[in-house]
Amino acid sequence: MEPGLQAGDEVLVHPRRTPRPGDVVVLEHPQRPGTRLVKRLRREDAGGLWVEGDNPPASTDSRHFGPVPPDRLLGTVIARFPRPGEP
């Protein structure tokens, strides 16, 4: 599966939309405050949000740092704007 976003793409994020499994979300890295991540929500449980990248071999995600606390969620991606020259 190809990543849903490419370097240089911009996204529109809705900060109050409740994400569902399969949605792309923006969140703060649980171990590096101030670092934003764009990941796909796989599931939510008592431990937090389990997120994974669309390109697993190149992604640092919940498989490395575990579930993300819900208060680190910045919003749900609702639109993608490709970099200039891309479809």
C-alpha positions as CSV (number, residue, x, y, z in Angstrom):
1,M,0.0,0.0,0.0
2,E,1.3,3.4,-1.0
3,P,1.4,6.1,1.7
4,G,-1.6,8.3,1.6
5,L,0.5,11.4,1.9
6,Q,3.7,12.5,0.2
7,A,6.4,14.9,1.4
8,G,5.2,18.4,0.7
9,D,1.5,17.6,0.9
10,E,-0.6,19.8,3.2
11,V,-3.6,18.7,5.3
12,L,-6.6,20.3,6.7
13,V,-7.3,19.1,10.3
14,H,-10.5,19.3,12.2
15,P,-9.6,19.6,15.9
16,R,-13.0,18.5,17.3
17,R,-13.9,15.7,14.9
18,T,-13.9,12.3,16.7
19,P,-11.6,10.0,14.8
20,R,-12.6,6.5,13.8
21,P,-10.4,3.5,13.0
22,G,-9.0,4.1,9.5
23,D,-8.9,7.9,9.8
24,V,-5.7,9.8,9.4
25,V,-4.9,11.9,12.5
26,V,-2.3,14.5,13.6
27,L,-0.9,14.0,17.1
28,E,1.9,15.0,19.3
29,H,4.7,12.4,19.6
30,P,4.2,10.8,23.1
31,Q,8.0,10.9,23.8
32,R,9.0,14.1,22.0
33,P,6.8,17.1,23.0
34,G,6.4,19.5,20.1
35,T,6.9,16.9,17.4
36,R,3.8,16.3,15.3
37,L,3.0,13.0,13.7
38,V,0.6,12.1,10.9
39,K,-0.6,8.5,11.3
40,R,-3.6,6.3,10.7
41,L,-5.7,5.4,13.7
42,R,-6.0,1.6,13.9
43,R,-7.9,1.3,17.2
44,E,-8.7,3.1,20.4
45,D,-8.9,1.3,23.8
46,A,-8.3,1.9,27.5
47,G,-4.5,2.3,26.8
48,G,-5.0,5.1,24.3
49,L,-4.8,5.5,20.5
50,W,-3.0,2.9,18.5
51,V,-1.6,4.6,15.4
52,E,0.4,3.2,12.5
53,G,2.0,4.7,9.4
54,D,0.9,3.7,5.9
55,N,4.5,2.7,5.1
56,P,5.3,0.3,8.0
57,P,9.0,-0.3,7.2
58,A,9.7,3.5,7.3
59,S,7.3,4.5,10.1
60,T,7.9,5.1,13.7
61,D,4.5,4.6,15.4
62,S,2.7,2.7,18.1
63,R,4.6,-0.4,17.3
64,H,7.6,1.4,18.7
65,F,6.2,3.8,21.4
66,G,2.9,2.1,22.3
67,P,-0.5,3.7,22.5
68,V,-0.7,7.5,22.5
69,P,-2.7,9.3,25.2
70,P,-5.9,10.8,23.8
71,D,-4.8,14.3,25.0
72,R,-2.0,14.2,22.4
73,L,-4.5,14.1,19.6
74,L,-4.5,17.4,17.7
75,G,-7.2,16.5,15.1
76,T,-8.5,14.4,12.3
77,V,-7.4,15.0,8.8
78,I,-10.4,16.0,6.6
79,A,-8.6,17.1,3.4
80,R,-5.3,16.6,1.6
81,F,-3.7,19.2,-0.7
82,P,-1.0,17.7,-2.9
83,R,2.2,19.4,-3.4
84,P,2.4,21.5,-6.6
85,G,2.7,19.3,-9.7
86,E,1.1,16.2,-8.1
87,P,-2.3,14.8,-8.8
